[in-house]
Each structure stands twice: as C-alpha cells, then as structure tokens.
Amino acid sequence: WGAVACIMFALLLSVAGQFSHSWIVNNEEGSEALSAGLTTVRYDCSQSETTPGSSLTKQDVIDQCKLFTYGLLAEDMEAAAAENNTADDIDDAIVGNYEDYCDNTYAFASGFAMGNETVLADLAETRDACLETPAAGSTGGLILWVGSIGALLGTVMLASGSIGRTLPANAEKHGKWAGMAAGVLMLLAVLVWWLLLPDTDTDTSAGMGVWMSVLAGLLAIGAGVITLLEEK
C-alpha cells in the first residue's frame, strides 16, 4: 500500500506539473511577475510597482499592466483590443500561449522599426529564439504525458495486486516495472525540456512545475523499488 500511495502521488504531481505555469521563473529586477509553463506564459500585474517620481498610483500601474498584457498574450491582438475591456474586466494574473506571446511581441516591436530591415531582421531572430521555449515545452510535455499514463497503469496494477485481484495476463505482477518506467519518463521529460531550452542571459530559475515533476518521477521509481523489495 505504501507503493500504491507513492505512485498515486506521483500521478497527481505529474499532472499538476503538466498544467503548471511556473516552470521558468524570471528573477530579473522588475520582471519577477513573469513566469512560464511548458507552453504557457503568465504575468501577475498585481506585482507592478510605480516608478520613482511618477504621478501614477499603484492601482493605475496595475490597470495599465492588465490592459497591455491582456492584448500581448491574446491569440489575436486586434480582436482583444476590439473587446474594449476595462481593467476591472481582467484578472490580475493573465495567462496566455507562449507562441502568441512571441508573435505578439514581434508584431508590437516591429511597429517601432519604421521599416528598418536590419531592425526587423534582428526582431525576427529574437522571435525565432523565443519560439524555441514553447517547442522545448511541447516535447517535454509529451514525454511527461506518457509518464503520467504509465503512472496511471502502474497505480491500477499495484492496487490490484494489493487487494488480491487478478488482471488480464496477470498484469498486476508488472506494476513495479510500470512504476519505474513512469518515473524514468517523468525525469526524462524534465531533462529533455531543459536541454532543448535556448541559451539566454536572462536570470531565471526552475519553478514549481519542475520540482513537482521531479518529485513525481522519484516517487514513481520509489513505488517500483518498494514493491520489488517486498517481493524479495
């Protein structure tokens, strides 16, 4: 039952990690509100601060942040602008697709390029580098989903063995291997994601999504080891 508990927690943590918006945390001064998931980006405007000497209040800055960020993270910036939302209509924490964030940032910045081909080329290169992050997240997320499915199968197998139920082809006997395989895949997902991330000078660190997935992998492997030791 200890093994069953471990692999169930592993399953829950892996799914939570999959949907976490905090795989990458920005530690740059003034950008602490920005974080990214596997394929998402999140900005918490409630952390916005006024600049010294500004006549704007903190609430004014937060409202401006919400209106701008809502459009920047929207799938269609023009459609988002046409909604004519007020700041009260928008949550403090805004989540969007990372690819939309990259494309919208390029579209917004290119408006100031005034047709300068050199600047536009640099912006396009920056956008391509930006898009490498969600691409890495998609690959890591796919592997993590496979690991989660393995953890689900392992949970069924180990639980069946614990209550003395027989599965087709005596699959309950292989629960330990399913757990170990699921754990390895979860850890592999984090490793592959990290290796595929683009090099950047930005000061970032691993967020909660990373640690939940790593812990899930260790728990799933631990479930298999516990069962193996029990059998011996």
TIBABA-922807 format. One record per residue (C-alpha): residue number from 1; residue in one letter; x, y, z. Coordinates in pm, 1 decimal, decimal comma. Each point is the difference from the previous one (the first is absolute). Example, Ala and Ser with C-alpha at 12.3 -4.5 7.8 and 13.67 -1.06 7.14 Angstrom:
BEGIN
rec drenmar = 1 | zaro = a | px = 1230,0 | py = -450,0 | pz = 780,0
rec drenmar = 2 | zaro = s | px = 137,0 | py = 344,0 | pz = -66,0
//
This chain:
BEGIN
rec drenmar = 1 | zaro = w | px = 0,0 | py = 0,0 | pz = 0,0
rec drenmar = 2 | zaro = g | px = 297,5 | py = 230,6 | pz = 52,8
rec drenmar = 3 | zaro = a | px = 93,2 | py = -58,2 | pz = -363,6
rec drenmar = 4 | zaro = v | px = -357,5 | py = 72,0 | pz = -108,8
rec drenmar = 5 | zaro = a | px = 1,2 | py = 327,1 | pz = 195,0
rec drenmar = 6 | zaro = c | px = 333,9 | py = 101,7 | pz = -153,8
rec drenmar = 7 | zaro = i | px = -106,9 | py = -60,3 | pz = -357,6
rec drenmar = 8 | zaro = m | px = -337,3 | py = 169,5 | pz = 54,0
rec drenmar = 9 | zaro = f | px = 177,5 | py = 311,0 | pz = 128,0
rec drenmar = 10 | zaro = a | px = 237,4 | py = -26,6 | pz = -295,1
rec drenmar = 11 | zaro = l | px = -294,7 | py = -4,3 | pz = -239,9
rec drenmar = 12 | zaro = l | px = -162,9 | py = 303,6 | pz = 163,0
rec drenmar = 13 | zaro = l | px = 326,9 | py = 195,9 | pz = 7,8
rec drenmar = 14 | zaro = s | px = 83,2 | py = -77,5 | pz = -362,6
rec drenmar = 15 | zaro = v | px = -340,6 | py = 123,1 | pz = -116,2
rec drenmar = 16 | zaro = a | px = 29,2 | py = 310,7 | pz = 219,4
rec drenmar = 17 | zaro = g | px = 346,1 | py = 63,2 | pz = -142,1
rec drenmar = 18 | zaro = q | px = -131,9 | py = -37,3 | pz = -353,6
rec drenmar = 19 | zaro = f | px = -246,5 | py = 287,0 | pz = 54,5
rec drenmar = 20 | zaro = s | px = 224,9 | py = 215,3 | pz = 216,1
rec drenmar = 21 | zaro = h | px = 79,9 | py = 349,5 | pz = -128,1
rec drenmar = 22 | zaro = s | px = 319,6 | py = 8,8 | pz = 203,9
rec drenmar = 23 | zaro = w | px = 271,7 | py = -204,3 | pz = -168,3
rec drenmar = 24 | zaro = i | px = 216,9 | py = 305,1 | pz = -62,5
rec drenmar = 25 | zaro = v | px = 8,8 | py = 284,9 | pz = 250,8
rec drenmar = 26 | zaro = n | px = 147,7 | py = 335,7 | pz = -101,7
rec drenmar = 27 | zaro = n | px = 232,5 | py = 142,0 | pz = 266,5
rec drenmar = 28 | zaro = e | px = 88,7 | py = 321,4 | pz = -184,0
rec drenmar = 29 | zaro = e | px = -72,2 | py = 314,8 | pz = 200,3
rec drenmar = 30 | zaro = g | px = -339,4 | py = 130,7 | pz = -104,2
rec drenmar = 31 | zaro = s | px = -96,6 | py = -322,6 | pz = -179,3
rec drenmar = 32 | zaro = e | px = -73,3 | py = -222,6 | pz = 298,0
rec drenmar = 33 | zaro = a | px = -366,8 | py = -8,9 | pz = -98,7
rec drenmar = 34 | zaro = l | px = 83,0 | py = -192,5 | pz = -318,5
rec drenmar = 35 | zaro = s | px = 6,5 | py = -380,2 | pz = -3,9
rec drenmar = 36 | zaro = a | px = -42,1 | py = -267,7 | pz = -263,7
rec drenmar = 37 | zaro = g | px = -143,5 | py = -349,5 | pz = -14,1
rec drenmar = 38 | zaro = l | px = 77,9 | py = -263,6 | pz = -258,1
rec drenmar = 39 | zaro = t | px = -191,6 | py = 184,2 | pz = -273,3
rec drenmar = 40 | zaro = t | px = -156,6 | py = 287,9 | pz = 191,8
rec drenmar = 41 | zaro = v | px = 109,5 | py = 333,6 | pz = 140,8
rec drenmar = 42 | zaro = r | px = -146,9 | py = 172,3 | pz = 307,6
rec drenmar = 43 | zaro = y | px = 30,3 | py = 358,4 | pz = 115,6
rec drenmar = 44 | zaro = d | px = -124,2 | py = 117,6 | pz = 339,3
rec drenmar = 45 | zaro = c | px = -77,8 | py = 369,2 | pz = -29,7
rec drenmar = 46 | zaro = s | px = -69,0 | py = 28,2 | pz = 373,5
rec drenmar = 47 | zaro = q | px = 378,3 | py = 7,5 | pz = 47,8
rec drenmar = 48 | zaro = s | px = 35,3 | py = 314,6 | pz = -211,1
rec drenmar = 49 | zaro = e | px = 157,7 | py = 297,8 | pz = 174,9
rec drenmar = 50 | zaro = t | px = 6,5 | py = 371,3 | pz = -72,8
rec drenmar = 51 | zaro = t | px = 323,6 | py = 159,5 | pz = -114,5
rec drenmar = 52 | zaro = p | px = 166,1 | py = 269,7 | pz = 213,4
rec drenmar = 53 | zaro = g | px = -136,3 | py = 344,5 | pz = -81,8
rec drenmar = 54 | zaro = s | px = -305,0 | py = -136,2 | pz = -181,7
rec drenmar = 55 | zaro = s | px = -338,1 | py = 160,1 | pz = 62,9
rec drenmar = 56 | zaro = l | px = -175,8 | py = -333,5 | pz = -51,9
rec drenmar = 57 | zaro = t | px = -129,5 | py = -197,0 | pz = 294,2
rec drenmar = 58 | zaro = k | px = 70,5 | py = -369,7 | pz = 42,3
rec drenmar = 59 | zaro = q | px = -355,3 | py = -81,2 | pz = -112,1
rec drenmar = 60 | zaro = d | px = 48,6 | py = 209,7 | pz = -314,2
rec drenmar = 61 | zaro = v | px = 313,5 | py = -197,7 | pz = -83,9
rec drenmar = 62 | zaro = i | px = -177,4 | py = -329,8 | pz = 63,4
rec drenmar = 63 | zaro = d | px = -291,3 | py = 101,1 | pz = -222,9
rec drenmar = 64 | zaro = q | px = 233,6 | py = 103,9 | pz = -282,9
rec drenmar = 65 | zaro = c | px = 190,7 | py = -325,8 | pz = 38,5
rec drenmar = 66 | zaro = k | px = -319,4 | py = -205,7 | pz = -24,9
rec drenmar = 67 | zaro = l | px = -121,6 | py = 174,2 | pz = -313,7
rec drenmar = 68 | zaro = f | px = 335,6 | py = -27,7 | pz = -176,6
rec drenmar = 69 | zaro = t | px = 77,9 | py = -357,2 | pz = 110,0
rec drenmar = 70 | zaro = y | px = -348,0 | py = -123,1 | pz = -93,8
rec drenmar = 71 | zaro = g | px = 60,8 | py = 105,5 | pz = -359,8
rec drenmar = 72 | zaro = l | px = 360,4 | py = -121,0 | pz = -3,5
rec drenmar = 73 | zaro = l | px = -99,6 | py = -351,5 | pz = 106,3
rec drenmar = 74 | zaro = a | px = -313,9 | py = -18,2 | pz = -211,4
rec drenmar = 75 | zaro = e | px = -28,7 | py = -235,7 | pz = -295,6
rec drenmar = 76 | zaro = d | px = -106,8 | py = 299,3 | pz = -211,7
rec drenmar = 77 | zaro = m | px = 119,2 | py = 343,3 | pz = 118,8
rec drenmar = 78 | zaro = e | px = -242,6 | py = 190,7 | pz = -221,9
rec drenmar = 79 | zaro = a | px = -297,2 | py = -207,0 | pz = 113,3
rec drenmar = 80 | zaro = a | px = 105,4 | py = 48,0 | pz = 363,0
rec drenmar = 81 | zaro = a | px = 16,9 | py = 376,9 | pz = -51,5
rec drenmar = 82 | zaro = a | px = -343,2 | py = -2,5 | pz = -165,9
rec drenmar = 83 | zaro = e | px = -152,5 | py = -153,1 | pz = 315,3
rec drenmar = 84 | zaro = n | px = 42,8 | py = 338,3 | pz = 173,0
rec drenmar = 85 | zaro = n | px = 54,6 | py = -162,3 | pz = 337,9
rec drenmar = 86 | zaro = t | px = 61,0 | py = 215,9 | pz = 304,4
rec drenmar = 87 | zaro = a | px = 264,3 | py = -87,4 | pz = 258,4
rec drenmar = 88 | zaro = d | px = -275,0 | py = -124,7 | pz = 232,1
rec drenmar = 89 | zaro = d | px = -96,7 | py = -261,6 | pz = -260,1
rec drenmar = 90 | zaro = i | px = 347,7 | py = -155,1 | pz = 3,6
rec drenmar = 91 | zaro = d | px = 155,3 | py = -215,4 | pz = 273,5
rec drenmar = 92 | zaro = d | px = 323,3 | py = 114,1 | pz = 163,5
rec drenmar = 93 | zaro = a | px = 178,4 | py = -317,3 | pz = -114,5
rec drenmar = 94 | zaro = i | px = -25,0 | py = -50,9 | pz = -375,6
rec drenmar = 95 | zaro = v | px = 93,7 | py = -325,3 | pz = -175,6
rec drenmar = 96 | zaro = g | px = 55,8 | py = -43,9 | pz = -371,4
rec drenmar = 97 | zaro = n | px = 158,5 | py = -227,8 | pz = -255,5
rec drenmar = 98 | zaro = y | px = 378,3 | py = 41,6 | pz = -21,0
rec drenmar = 99 | zaro = e | px = -4,3 | py = -2,7 | pz = -382,2
rec drenmar = 100 | zaro = d | px = -254,7 | py = 284,0 | pz = -2,5
rec drenmar = 101 | zaro = y | px = 222,2 | py = 190,0 | pz = 242,8
rec drenmar = 102 | zaro = c | px = 299,2 | py = -34,4 | pz = -235,1
rec drenmar = 103 | zaro = d | px = -198,2 | py = 97,5 | pz = -310,6
rec drenmar = 104 | zaro = n | px = -175,4 | py = 292,9 | pz = 166,8
rec drenmar = 105 | zaro = t | px = 323,8 | py = 133,0 | pz = 145,6
rec drenmar = 106 | zaro = y | px = 150,7 | py = -5,7 | pz = -348,8
rec drenmar = 107 | zaro = a | px = -306,7 | py = 171,2 | pz = -150,7
rec drenmar = 108 | zaro = f | px = -0,6 | py = 268,5 | pz = 269,7
rec drenmar = 109 | zaro = a | px = 374,0 | py = 71,2 | pz = -23,5
rec drenmar = 110 | zaro = s | px = 5,8 | py = -3,9 | pz = -380,5
rec drenmar = 111 | zaro = g | px = -243,3 | py = 292,6 | pz = 2,7
rec drenmar = 112 | zaro = f | px = 282,3 | py = 216,3 | pz = 134,1
rec drenmar = 113 | zaro = a | px = 253,0 | py = -124,3 | pz = -256,9
rec drenmar = 114 | zaro = m | px = -127,7 | py = 248,2 | pz = -259,9
rec drenmar = 115 | zaro = g | px = 76,9 | py = -247,0 | pz = -279,0
rec drenmar = 116 | zaro = n | px = 367,2 | py = -34,8 | pz = 96,4
rec drenmar = 117 | zaro = e | px = 96,2 | py = -335,7 | pz = -149,8
rec drenmar = 118 | zaro = t | px = 292,4 | py = -52,2 | pz = 237,2
rec drenmar = 119 | zaro = v | px = -216,4 | py = 56,5 | pz = 306,7
rec drenmar = 120 | zaro = l | px = -274,0 | py = -222,1 | pz = -139,4
rec drenmar = 121 | zaro = a | px = 250,8 | py = -276,2 | pz = -68,3
rec drenmar = 122 | zaro = d | px = 126,6 | py = 22,1 | pz = 359,0
rec drenmar = 123 | zaro = l | px = -355,9 | py = -10,7 | pz = 130,7
rec drenmar = 124 | zaro = a | px = -79,6 | py = -305,1 | pz = -213,5
rec drenmar = 125 | zaro = e | px = 308,7 | py = -173,8 | pz = 136,9
rec drenmar = 126 | zaro = t | px = -109,9 | py = 83,4 | pz = 352,6
rec drenmar = 127 | zaro = r | px = -346,7 | py = -139,4 | pz = -71,6
rec drenmar = 128 | zaro = d | px = 147,9 | py = -325,1 | pz = -134,1
rec drenmar = 129 | zaro = a | px = 208,4 | py = -34,7 | pz = 316,4
rec drenmar = 130 | zaro = c | px = -310,9 | py = 72,6 | pz = 208,2
rec drenmar = 131 | zaro = l | px = -194,9 | py = -275,4 | pz = -178,3
rec drenmar = 132 | zaro = e | px = 262,8 | py = -257,0 | pz = 101,9
rec drenmar = 133 | zaro = t | px = -132,0 | py = 13,6 | pz = 357,4
rec drenmar = 134 | zaro = p | px = -355,8 | py = -122,4 | pz = -73,3
rec drenmar = 135 | zaro = a | px = 144,7 | py = -252,4 | pz = -245,8
rec drenmar = 136 | zaro = a | px = 213,2 | py = -141,8 | pz = 282,5
rec drenmar = 137 | zaro = g | px = -306,9 | py = 2,2 | pz = 224,3
rec drenmar = 138 | zaro = s | px = -208,3 | py = -190,3 | pz = -254,2
rec drenmar = 139 | zaro = t | px = 262,7 | py = -274,8 | pz = -24,9
rec drenmar = 140 | zaro = g | px = 47,5 | py = -23,5 | pz = 376,0
rec drenmar = 141 | zaro = g | px = -375,7 | py = 10,8 | pz = 56,2
rec drenmar = 142 | zaro = l | px = -57,9 | py = -288,2 | pz = -240,9
rec drenmar = 143 | zaro = i | px = 250,5 | py = -217,9 | pz = 184,6
rec drenmar = 144 | zaro = l | px = -153,4 | py = 103,5 | pz = 332,5
rec drenmar = 145 | zaro = w | px = -346,4 | py = -104,7 | pz = -123,3
rec drenmar = 146 | zaro = v | px = 134,5 | py = -343,5 | pz = -90,8
rec drenmar = 147 | zaro = g | px = 150,5 | py = -23,2 | pz = 348,8
rec drenmar = 148 | zaro = s | px = -334,0 | py = 97,7 | pz = 154,3
rec drenmar = 149 | zaro = i | px = -179,1 | py = -269,2 | pz = -198,6
rec drenmar = 150 | zaro = g | px = 261,1 | py = -249,1 | pz = 119,3
rec drenmar = 151 | zaro = a | px = -61,1 | py = 112,5 | pz = 358,7
rec drenmar = 152 | zaro = l | px = -374,1 | py = -50,1 | pz = -47,1
rec drenmar = 153 | zaro = l | px = 54,7 | py = -354,3 | pz = -127,6
rec drenmar = 154 | zaro = g | px = 243,7 | py = -64,7 | pz = 282,7
rec drenmar = 155 | zaro = t | px = -255,7 | py = 121,0 | pz = 253,1
rec drenmar = 156 | zaro = v | px = -260,0 | py = -242,1 | pz = -133,6
rec drenmar = 157 | zaro = m | px = 248,0 | py = -289,1 | pz = -1,8
rec drenmar = 158 | zaro = l | px = 139,6 | py = 62,6 | pz = 348,2
rec drenmar = 159 | zaro = a | px = -342,4 | py = 62,6 | pz = 152,2
rec drenmar = 160 | zaro = s | px = -135,1 | py = -321,4 | pz = -157,5
rec drenmar = 161 | zaro = g | px = 291,7 | py = -196,4 | pz = 138,4
rec drenmar = 162 | zaro = s | px = -53,6 | py = 151,9 | pz = 346,0
rec drenmar = 163 | zaro = i | px = -363,9 | py = -109,2 | pz = 17,7
rec drenmar = 164 | zaro = g | px = 65,8 | py = -339,0 | pz = -160,3
rec drenmar = 165 | zaro = r | px = -180,9 | py = 67,5 | pz = -326,7
rec drenmar = 166 | zaro = t | px = 124,3 | py = -160,8 | pz = -320,0
rec drenmar = 167 | zaro = l | px = 27,6 | py = 207,4 | pz = -317,4
rec drenmar = 168 | zaro = p | px = 6,9 | py = -137,5 | pz = -356,6
rec drenmar = 169 | zaro = a | px = 333,3 | py = -172,4 | pz = -75,7
rec drenmar = 170 | zaro = n | px = 90,5 | py = 38,6 | pz = 369,5
rec drenmar = 171 | zaro = a | px = 93,2 | py = 362,2 | pz = -66,2
rec drenmar = 172 | zaro = e | px = -7,1 | py = 77,0 | pz = 373,1
rec drenmar = 173 | zaro = k | px = 336,3 | py = -177,3 | pz = 30,4
rec drenmar = 174 | zaro = h | px = 163,2 | py = 266,7 | pz = -216,8
rec drenmar = 175 | zaro = g | px = -113,8 | py = 303,2 | pz = 197,4
rec drenmar = 176 | zaro = k | px = 349,8 | py = 59,0 | pz = 138,1
rec drenmar = 177 | zaro = w | px = 147,4 | py = 24,5 | pz = -348,2
rec drenmar = 178 | zaro = a | px = -278,4 | py = 229,9 | pz = -115,6
rec drenmar = 179 | zaro = g | px = 70,3 | py = 227,2 | pz = 295,9
rec drenmar = 180 | zaro = m | px = 372,7 | py = 8,4 | pz = -63,1
rec drenmar = 181 | zaro = a | px = -48,4 | py = 64,9 | pz = -370,8
rec drenmar = 182 | zaro = a | px = -245,4 | py = 280,8 | pz = 74,0
rec drenmar = 183 | zaro = g | px = 245,2 | py = 158,5 | pz = 242,9
rec drenmar = 184 | zaro = v | px = 285,5 | py = -14,5 | pz = -248,7
rec drenmar = 185 | zaro = l | px = -218,9 | py = 160,5 | pz = -266,6
rec drenmar = 186 | zaro = m | px = -100,8 | py = 281,4 | pz = 235,2
rec drenmar = 187 | zaro = l | px = 363,0 | py = 76,2 | pz = 82,1
rec drenmar = 188 | zaro = l | px = 90,3 | py = -31,6 | pz = -367,3
rec drenmar = 189 | zaro = a | px = -271,2 | py = 253,0 | pz = -88,5
rec drenmar = 190 | zaro = v | px = 160,5 | py = 260,0 | pz = 227,2
rec drenmar = 191 | zaro = l | px = 348,6 | py = -76,5 | pz = -134,5
rec drenmar = 192 | zaro = v | px = -104,4 | py = 20,1 | pz = -365,8
rec drenmar = 193 | zaro = w | px = -191,2 | py = 323,1 | pz = 61,9
rec drenmar = 194 | zaro = w | px = 304,0 | py = 153,9 | pz = 169,1
rec drenmar = 195 | zaro = l | px = 240,4 | py = -108,8 | pz = -273,3
rec drenmar = 196 | zaro = l | px = -222,4 | py = 140,5 | pz = -275,7
rec drenmar = 197 | zaro = l | px = -41,6 | py = 341,6 | pz = 160,6
rec drenmar = 198 | zaro = p | px = 179,3 | py = 280,3 | pz = -186,7
rec drenmar = 199 | zaro = d | px = 303,6 | py = 166,3 | pz = 155,8
rec drenmar = 200 | zaro = t | px = -84,4 | py = 333,3 | pz = 158,0
rec drenmar = 201 | zaro = d | px = 168,3 | py = 263,4 | pz = 213,6
rec drenmar = 202 | zaro = t | px = -319,4 | py = 54,3 | pz = 198,3
rec drenmar = 203 | zaro = d | px = 21,3 | py = -90,8 | pz = 367,9
rec drenmar = 204 | zaro = t | px = -251,5 | py = -282,2 | pz = 36,4
rec drenmar = 205 | zaro = s | px = -49,8 | py = -298,6 | pz = 228,2
rec drenmar = 206 | zaro = a | px = -203,0 | py = -320,1 | pz = 8,0
rec drenmar = 207 | zaro = g | px = -355,0 | py = 46,3 | pz = 122,5
rec drenmar = 208 | zaro = m | px = -247,3 | py = -217,0 | pz = 187,6
rec drenmar = 209 | zaro = g | px = -99,8 | py = -194,6 | pz = -311,9
rec drenmar = 210 | zaro = v | px = 353,4 | py = -135,8 | pz = -36,1
rec drenmar = 211 | zaro = w | px = 25,9 | py = -110,8 | pz = 361,9
rec drenmar = 212 | zaro = m | px = -345,2 | py = -160,7 | pz = -2,0
rec drenmar = 213 | zaro = s | px = 95,3 | py = -203,5 | pz = -307,4
rec drenmar = 214 | zaro = v | px = 335,8 | py = -102,5 | pz = 148,0
rec drenmar = 215 | zaro = l | px = -164,8 | py = -105,1 | pz = 326,3
rec drenmar = 216 | zaro = a | px = -262,8 | py = -191,5 | pz = -198,5
rec drenmar = 217 | zaro = g | px = 273,4 | py = -189,6 | pz = -181,9
rec drenmar = 218 | zaro = l | px = 179,6 | py = -88,8 | pz = 322,3
rec drenmar = 219 | zaro = l | px = -322,9 | py = -115,7 | pz = 166,0
rec drenmar = 220 | zaro = a | px = -93,0 | py = -218,5 | pz = -296,9
rec drenmar = 221 | zaro = i | px = 342,9 | py = -163,5 | pz = 0,9
rec drenmar = 222 | zaro = g | px = -25,5 | py = -36,2 | pz = 376,7
rec drenmar = 223 | zaro = a | px = -333,3 | py = -181,0 | pz = -37,5
rec drenmar = 224 | zaro = g | px = 162,4 | py = -253,3 | pz = -230,1
rec drenmar = 225 | zaro = v | px = 296,0 | py = -47,3 | pz = 232,7
rec drenmar = 226 | zaro = i | px = -225,5 | py = -49,7 | pz = 304,1
rec drenmar = 227 | zaro = t | px = -199,2 | py = -266,5 | pz = -183,9
rec drenmar = 228 | zaro = l | px = 315,8 | py = -173,5 | pz = -121,2
rec drenmar = 229 | zaro = l | px = 144,8 | py = -10,2 | pz = 351,6
rec drenmar = 230 | zaro = e | px = -330,0 | py = -128,3 | pz = 139,6
rec drenmar = 231 | zaro = e | px = -5,5 | py = -282,5 | pz = -249,7
rec drenmar = 232 | zaro = k | px = 356,2 | py = -98,3 | pz = 89,2
//
